[in-house]
């Protein structure tokens, strides 16, 4: 049977549809949805059914870059200057603690295992240093996805966002040092490698990324002043981000750090103006994230790995997790961080992603000529191990991140009015009210309006069928004609029923419909078949109920 070329659109369709199905299944097990995306990727990649080939994944590299850029931009939007002013010392101590601890523990354990396999201290030490440097990196994408999925907010959530945002810079610094030392160990100074030059190159790369992001951020902020419409602001933002990503890739600087700088500039220079923009970008980014994580899983090819490499994988995962946990606790303790940050931050930053895999590929080029065992070079072994550990920690990392914010009591605290309205139905906030009879004199009705808060009353016939509504606005026209109140009836001045709501209707949709029609209150019936009157949905009363429910959920969380 001839090979079928699905093309880019077919591949994207498989990724999005498959990812949603995988997330739906995995959420039934109370596991974060990102794990479902990655597992679907593993199933349709070379490790599974082979529907996605390395060539397909390589063709979508620009799409991956765009997804990473969006993640960096949205993470930057969470980092206002007030956060760093308040928690800067804590973040620095925790960042150094978790990064160095992971580096040391993974480096030592990897060195010992490699020496037991190859009996060469130089090669073992070189491999251990590279593994330690790569282990310090944390994947921001899957960690942030968990925070968004479970609507978390609080001191721990703030610390997690800051640490995963800054971890790239620390990882690249340690990696630059580590690979330089490893190359010098295995080659001496023959290749002209210098720790000083490597460090200078690393700092230039980081500085270039930040400078690029700051420039793009100021340009975007300036352009937004002249674009009042949200749609045009969104278009301009995506355009500037794409330029930023393209330049970062061309000059080989960290694109996540560059786009993060764009977000940081925007949120600090124009917090009110940019808030809606960040919400809009986040609202349309879900399919992009799904494709990104599915491709992460599809890239993980784990065929033909020797048994001893799995032992190295297990040691790497265990020591890295331990290092992150102990280091974060130590950093939090010396900086006097809040108790939830000290206790739970370490378990929230287990995830390892594209940065680690990318660093392993670069390291493999420098160490490809060193043979660990027959048929396997040190470079190949690094790629195999980091790929396998990435799969393991991408599966357990989100689950531990969820556990951390759950233990800290921060799940559901970031709930908004829109979230509450999306879950409530009209019947949940309907105001019970005694309807007016069609033959009731107006004199009696005026007393009703004086005693009740509502300004709209449903009107029913003698048979109990709803036939119209009477509003306070209608009565205002008759206030100066009191002599008519005794002989005018409700049926004479009521408005025929044009709109009504069904009890099972979503509250958000109902309020949107009422706002569009400029109606402050509408009668609510049980359903179209049984048109029993249940009461009235009053916008003011509904807003009060939504506010009370919002406070209740945030307090309970």
Buried (B, 14 or more C-beta within 10 A) or exposed (E): EEEEEBEEEEBBEBBBEBBBEBBEBBBEEEBBBBBBBBBBBBBBBBBBEEBBBEEBBEEBEEBBBBBBBBBBBBBBBBBBEEBBEEBEEBBBBBBBBBBBBBBBBBBBBBBEBBBEBBEBEEBBBBBBBBBBBBBBBBBBBBBBBBBBBBBBBBBBBBBBBBBBBBBBBBBBBBBBBBBBBBBBBBBEEEEEBEEEEBBEEBBEBBEBBBEBBBBBBBBBBEBBEEBEEEEEBBEBBBEBBBBBBBBBBEEEBBBBBBBBBBBBBBBBBBEEBBEEBBBBBBEEBBEBBBBBBBBBBBBBBBEEBBEBBBEBBBBBBBBBBBBBBBBBBBBBBEBEBBEBBBBBBBBBBBBBBBBBBBBBBBBBEBBBEBBBEEEBBBBBBBBBBBBBBBBBBBBBBBBBBBBBBBBBBBBBBBBEEEBBBEEBBBBBBBBEBEBBBBEBBBEEBBEBBEEEEBBBBBBBEEEEEBBBBBBBEBBEEBEEEEEEBEEBBBBEBBEEBEEBBBBEBBBBBBBEBBEEEEBBBBBBBBEEEEBEBBBBBBBEBBBEBBEEBBEEBBEEB
